[in-house]
Amino acid sequence: MSVTFRPATPADAEAVALLHADSWRRFYRGAFADSYLDGDLETERRSVWAGRLGEPSGTVTVVAEDARGFAGFVHVMLDHDPVYGSLLDNLHVAHDRQRSGIGRALIVRAAEGVVARAARPTFYLWVLEQNTRAQAFYQAQGGQLAGREAVNSQPKDRLNGDPYGLRVVWPDARMAPPR
């Protein structure tokens, strides 16, 4: 199936929010509180993505579409960290399209955006320690494990206990997987 990639627009906020909520519910169970994941996550994510896509300065957001519609997205915050560079803050692929190459292609687009627009060609992401499937995927795409920290990007009432995240880095985005 043919997949097209394009920059996200404010009109994509709804689709991005719905996929983001679905992905969190599937893969963040155990790290995030069930009360948070089972609540009105879609409304909260809509607000986040309307803001991010309405004011995209300093970011790269790419969506993937196929014949069935919205298939995934990647969102990068350029020059986020003085040591690790740009933050690949979100990468989500529709559940029924995973293992189809879309995630890999989105990482390639993220790396290209970092090389073209960031001050340095380095990027990184955080992955939940429990998400071993994602860790293996990122390492297969050239990412290197470079640290472990308690999740502190979410309010404590959203978390279940004290989950940890692993930092995955690409020291040179030019070396990310080729198209």
N, C-alpha and C positions, 0 to 999 in steps of 0.2 A: 504494500500500500504506500502510495506517495505521500510524503509529509512536506509541508511548507513551513518556513520559519519567517517571522516578521517581528519588528519592534512592537511592543505592547502599546496600546492607547488607553485613555480613560474608559472607553467603551468595553474594554476587556475586564474591568474590575469585577463584575459579577461572576464570570466564568473562572477567573483566577481565585476569587474568594471561595467559591464552591469546591473547587479542586483542592485548595489548601485545607479547608475544613475536613474534607473526606480523607485526605492523606494523613492528617494529624490523628483522626479517629482510628485509622487503621494501624498506624505505626508508633504512636506516642502513648498508647494505652499502657498503664503501669508507671510511666514517668510523669504524666500529667494526670491530675485528679479526674476521676470519672464524672464528677459533678460538672466540671468545666467542659470536658469533651462531649458530654451528653446534653449540655445546655445549648443556648442559642449561639453556637459558634459561628454560624454563617453570617449573622448580623455583625458580630464583632470583626470577622475577617473582611466583610464588605467595607466597613469603615476604614480599616487599615489599608486595603487596596485602593479604595477611592482616593485616599490621601496620597499614597505612594505614586499611583499612576497619574494623578492630577498635577503633581509637582515632581516630575521625574529628574530634576537636576541632580547630577552626581551619581546617577544610577544607569544601569543597563538592564532592561527587562525584555526578554524575547519569549514569544509564544509559539507553540507548535500546533499545527492543524493538519488534519487528514480528511479523508472523504466523510468520516463520521462526525467531524467537528473538532472542537477544542480537545487537544491531546496532552498538553503539558506546558510548563513555563519554567523559566529561570530568571532570578532577580539578583543582581550584583550591586553592592554599594561600593563605588569606586574609592580608592585611597582611604579605606576605613581604619587601618591600623598602621602605625609607623614601622612596625617590624614585619608583619605578614602581608601587608598590602590591601588589596580589595577583598571584600567579604562576599562570598557567594552565599547569600542569605537564605535563598529558597530555590529548591529544585524539586519539582513535583511532576510526575507523569501519571495520567489517568490509569487506574488500576488495571483495566482491561487492555492497556497498551504497553504495560511494563514488559521488559525483556524483548523489545522490538527495535532497539537502537535509538529511540527518541531521547532518552536520558543522556546517552553518550553524545549525541548531536547537540543537545542543549549545553553540555559542558564545553564543547568546542566553540559554540557561539559566545558563551560567557568568556572564555579565554581570549577570543578574538576581540571582544569588547574591551577587555582589560588592556590588551596590547595596544589597541587603537586610542584609548581615551584616558587611561590611568597614568599617573606619574611614573610608576614602576610596573614591570610586567609580572607581578607576583599576586597570587590570590590564595584564599583559604576558606574553609567552612567549618562549621561545628556539626557533629553528628552525635546523636544520643548513643551512649555506651551500649545500651541494650539493642540497638539497631545494627546487628552484625551483618545483615544482608546489605545494607547501605554502605557500611564500612568496606566490605569486600568489593562492592561496585566502584567506590571512589578510588580504592587502591588499584583496581584493574584499569582505571583511567589515568593513572600516573600520580595520584595523590599520595602523600607520605604522612604517616601519623607523626604528630609533633606536639603532643601535650594532652593532658586530661585535667578538666576543671569542673567544679560543681556548676550546674546550670544556674545562672544568675540573671538571665535575660527575661525571666517571667516572674510575675508576682508569686510569692510563696503559696498563696491560696489556690493557685492553678496547678501547683506541683503535688505529686504524690511522693512524700518523703524528700530525699535529697539526691535527685538523679545527677549523673555526671555526663558530660559531653567530651568528645574527643576532637581535637583540632586536626584537620587534614589540610595539608598545604601543597601547593604547586609552586615551587621556588622560581619557576620560569614558565609563564603562561604560553610562551612560544613552543614549549615542549609538551603541551597538552596533546591529547590524541588528535591526529590530523582528521580532516573531513573524510 
